[in-house]
């Protein structure tokens, strides 16, 4: 822990680092669930170069950092978090360009590139402002572009991989090895439901930016706005914004025949509480923070749901929420 404080002091006076480093930063303020202890080392690099630079310094010190996007799919432990946390929040620029290769076949398609920390809200609003189609089903989704690509977020039957063109990322093979920046070009065979190739790469793969293929459709902005508003309103009606949460807790297994939320409902678990955490009374696959939840409450409730569904249906629920550990 002391070496991370020393590292923070060094980074703050490092001329090659552009950004901010804090010690004792409350992680609950950086997640949609609103739980978690303080980070001993919390950094917000301003540029890709600064991000790679601080990653190098972390691995030189023998630690592998945890990279945080919008915090919409993360539950940090209640105790002090002694692993470096690097936030992508400052990597949020958006640019639009013409296609330059044959991987985008539609003559009206454009390439939209954004930093990994770009909020999905900002991304969909940009598309609406410029009448760009392709990302409208993600309207209202919390989190960031980088997180959506890493998790292959799925909204209303569309996955991030359906519109991804390419991504820039950095890979850490192990503590003590230098981060390596690389470009990924979309290959549909690398992707599956809630799975991306970045999850299975050796070591930690950190997305720095993502490029999506979008379509310009002149004269249809009103229709695009109507669709985006419809998706946001549907989320509102389903209670997505009523309490702090991390969205869907468990992945669905289509081969099993029923969504996870239905299994949880049929197991009689809706409304089940543990401390300040509760399985949402209106949706079995949501766990909400009623105001006083601890990470430990959420973890225990997840286990309770898993055990009950396993006992009733013989089915193992797989969480899609990430529960970071101090150990990389």
Order of alpha helices (4+ residues) and beta strands (2+ residues): alpha-beta-beta-beta-beta-alpha-beta-beta-beta-beta-alpha-beta-alpha-beta-beta-beta-beta-alpha-beta-alpha-beta-alpha-beta-beta-beta-alpha
